[in-house]
Amino acid sequence: MTTLYGLADLTIGTGEKVTRLRLFEGPLDLSFKHCGITSDFVAEFAALRYRGSRNLYREVRHNIGYLTNELIENAVKFRKGGEILVEASLEANRFRAKVSNFIDKIAAERFQHLLSEITTGDPGDRLIEQIEANAAQANATGSGLGLLTLMSDYGAHFAWVFGSREQDLKIPLETYASITLPEISN
C-alpha cells in the first residue's frame, strides 16, 4: 500500500531523457557537503542550454540548484540508511526531479503530518504562518519552510509517495518536484 501527498500527475514518469545519480552510503558517509555538490552538478547541467543569456543562465541555475539541494538535504537528513537516488529531466520548459530514499516509520509519520499541513491552502499564506510559528518556538525543526518557499516563491509543485515495508522498518519515500523554466529565445 502506498500513500500519496501532493500532485499525482508528477508521479507519472520523469521523461525519456533522465539523468540518474546515486549517492551511496559508504566510507565517505553522506553529508550536507554531498547535497551541495550534487545539486550544483544538476543545476549546472540543466542550465547549460541557457548559457546564451547570462541572466537566464544564473536564474535557472539558482532555481534548480535550490530546489534540488532542498530535496537532497531532506533525503540525507531524514534517511534510514541506504543510498539516495536522484533523477532529473528537462522537457521543453519544465525541470522535473525525483529523489528516492528510505526513512523510518517515526520519520514517515512526522513527515506525513507536516505534509498534510503544508499542502493545504495557499502556499504563500502557509509560508507566513509557518514563519510566525517558528518565531514563537525556540527550537523549531522539520518546519517545511524550504518546501513552502519553493512552492510560494518559485512555483514548484511536489508529490510524495510513501511505500510500505514493515518487515525491515524502512519505508521507501519518493519525492517528486517540478518547476517551470523560462522559454529559450533564439
N, C-alpha and C positions, 0 to 999 in steps of 0.2 A: 504494500500500500504506500502511495506517495501523497505528500501534502504540498499544494501549490499556493504561493503568495505572489501577488503581482499580476503581470500581463501574460496570459497563457500563450499568446501568439509568439512571444520571444523565445519560447522553448522549442519551436519548430525549426530545426536546422540552424546552422550558422553560415550557410552559403557553401558554394562549391570550393572556393579558394580559401582555405583555413590555414593559418599558421598555428602550430601547436608547440608549446614549450612545457616541459616537465621540470618541476622543481623537486628534486629527490631529497628525501631525508637521508642524512648520512654524516660522515665525519665533519663536514663544514657546518652542519646544523642550519636549518632555515631560520633566517633572521630578517629584521626590517631592512637591512642593507640589501638583501636579495630582492625585496619588494621594489625598492627604488631602481635598482639596476635593470630588473625585468621590465618594469613599467616604462622606463626611459627607452629601452630597446623597442618595445611595442609601439610607443609613441613616435619614435624616430622613423621606424619602418612605415607606419601609416601616414605620416606627414610628408614623406618624400615626394609624393605626387603634387604637393602644394609649394614646392621649392621655388617656383616661378614668381611667387609673391611672398616677400619676407613676412608681411603682417599675417597673411593667411597661414603660412607655414608655422609661425610662432603660436597663433591661436589654436590651430589643430593639434600641434604637438603638446601644448599645455593641457587642453581639454582631454585628450586621450590619455595623456600621462597621469593626470589627476584621477580620472575615472579608473584606469587600470590599477594604479597604486592603491586606491581605496579598496578595490576588490581583493587584491593580493594581500594587503595588510590584514584585512579581516580574515582571510583564509589562514594566514600564518598565526595570527593572534588566537584564534578560536579552534584550530585544528586539533584533532585527536590522532596524532601520528600519521605516517604515510606521506605519499607525495601529493603535490598540488599540480593540477593540470590547468594550464592557461591556454585558451583558444581565442583567436582573434580573426576577424574577417572584415573586408571592405566591399561593399556593393553600392555602386553609384555614390550617393552622398550619405551613406549610413555606415557607421562603425559599430560592429557587434562584438561582444566578448562573452566568454563563458569561463568561469573558474569553478573547478571541481575539487573537493576535498572531503575529509571525514571530520565529523565533530562528535562529541559525546552527547548522551541523552540530556544531561542537565543544560549544556550549552544550547542544544537544539530547542529545548523548551523555552529558555530565556529569549533566544533569538526570535522564535515564533511569536512570543508575546510582544516583543518590540516591533516586529513586522506588522502585527495586527493593529498596532497603534500608528505607525508612521505611514502605512499605505492607505489610510483612510483620510478623506478630506483633502484640502488644498495643500500641496507641499510647502508653499511659502508660509502659510499660516502655521502649519505643523512645525516648521523650522523655528519660527519666532517663539512658539510655545515651548519647544524643547530647549532653546537657548535660555529662556526665562527659568525653566525648571532646573537646568544645570546650574544657573547662577544661584539658585536657592539651596542647592546641595553642594557641600564642600567637596565630596569625592565622587562625583558622577562618572560612571563608566558605562560603556555599552549604550550610549545615548542615541546613536543613529544620526548624529549631526552630519557626518560625512555623506551618508546616503541622502539625507534630506537636502543638503546643499546641492548635491548633484541633480536631484530631481527639481528643485526650485530654481536654481541659478543657471544650470547647464542644460535643462530639458531632457535629462537622462530618464530612461524607462528601465524598469527592473522586473525580474521574475526570480523566484527562489523555489527550488524543488527539493524537498526533504524526502529521502528514501527511507526505507525501514530495514534495519538489520539488527535485530535484538540479540542474536547469538553472541557476537563479539563486542557488543556495546558501542560499536562505531556506526554512526548514521551518515550515509552519503548525502552531501549537500552540493547542489549545482546552483550557481548564481549566474544569471543571465543579465546582460546590460546592453543597452542600445543608445546611441547618441547621434544626432543629425550633424552632418558636416556641411560646411559651405560648398556651394557649387564652384567648380573649377571653371574659370573663364579662359577662353582661348586668346 
